[in-house]
Amino acid sequence: MKIFVTDIGGKEHELEALEGWRVMEIIKDYGLPLKAECGGACCCATCHVYVDEAWLPKLHGMQDEEEDMLDEAIDIQDNSRLSCQLLMSEELDGLKVTIAPGTEL
């Protein structure tokens, strides 16, 4: 499985993804600049990403905790999600996300 992550500078990175891993963990594992300060506990908004519009229907619905944390993020858009709340699965093979401003190291 793969995910495609566009960094703050606009460069796209093709990353190998493992089923069951959080998108945030995959991005951090590859050393891309993503703060992810709370380590996936949904207690901050520093793993904020923009999900490519074509992938939004394939994602599970947003929980209240994620929505509350996104209120703390910078430059929220309709396709904003916390990457710690997105679990890789076969259905998400090829997922495209962009690291949001304010989350870079």
C-alpha positions in Angstrom: 0.0 0.0 0.0 1.1 3.6 -0.6 0.1 7.1 0.4 1.2 10.3 -1.3 2.1 13.2 1.0 2.7 16.7 -0.2 4.9 18.7 2.1 4.7 22.4 2.9 7.1 23.1 0.1 4.8 21.5 -2.4 6.9 18.3 -3.0 5.0 15.1 -3.2 6.4 12.0 -1.4 5.4 8.4 -2.2 5.4 6.5 1.1 4.9 2.8 1.8 2.0 2.3 4.2 1.2 -0.6 6.5 -2.4 -1.6 7.2 -3.6 -0.5 10.6 -1.0 2.3 10.9 -2.1 5.8 11.5 -1.3 8.1 8.5 0.4 10.4 11.1 2.8 7.5 12.1 3.6 6.8 8.5 4.5 10.4 7.8 6.6 10.7 10.9 8.3 7.3 10.2 9.5 8.7 6.9 10.9 11.8 8.6 8.7 14.3 7.0 8.2 17.5 9.0 5.0 17.0 10.9 4.9 18.0 14.6 2.3 15.5 15.8 3.0 16.6 19.4 0.5 14.4 21.2 1.6 11.2 19.4 -1.8 10.2 18.1 -4.0 10.8 21.2 -6.2 13.3 19.4 -5.2 16.0 22.0 -3.7 18.6 19.6 -4.0 19.6 16.0 -0.4 19.4 15.0 -0.9 16.5 12.6 -3.5 18.4 10.6 -3.6 17.5 6.9 -5.7 18.3 3.9 -7.2 15.2 2.3 -7.5 15.1 -1.5 -11.1 15.7 -2.3 -11.4 12.4 -4.3 -10.5 10.5 -1.1 -13.0 12.1 1.3 -15.9 9.7 0.6 -13.6 6.7 1.5 -12.8 8.0 5.0 -14.7 7.1 8.1 -16.7 10.0 9.6 -15.1 12.5 11.9 -15.6 11.9 15.7 -16.4 14.8 18.0 -12.9 14.8 19.6 -11.3 15.3 16.2 -13.7 18.0 15.2 -13.0 19.8 18.5 -9.2 19.6 18.0 -9.5 20.9 14.4 -11.0 24.0 15.9 -7.5 24.7 17.3 -5.8 24.3 13.9 -4.7 27.0 11.5 -6.4 27.4 8.1 -9.1 24.8 8.4 -10.7 23.7 5.2 -13.6 21.4 4.3 -11.1 18.6 3.6 -9.1 19.1 6.9 -8.5 16.0 9.0 -6.1 15.0 11.8 -3.7 12.4 10.3 -3.6 10.5 13.7 -7.3 9.7 13.2 -6.9 8.1 9.7 -6.0 4.4 9.8 -4.6 2.8 6.7 -6.5 0.1 5.1 -6.7 -1.5 1.6 -9.5 0.9 0.8 -7.1 3.8 1.3 -4.3 2.5 -0.8 -3.1 5.5 -2.8 -4.5 8.1 -0.4 -3.3 11.7 -1.1 -2.8 14.2 1.7 -1.1 17.6 2.1 0.6 18.7 5.3 -1.3 21.8 6.5 0.4 25.0 7.5 1.4 25.3 11.2 2.1 21.6 11.6 5.6 21.6 10.2 8.6 21.1 12.5 
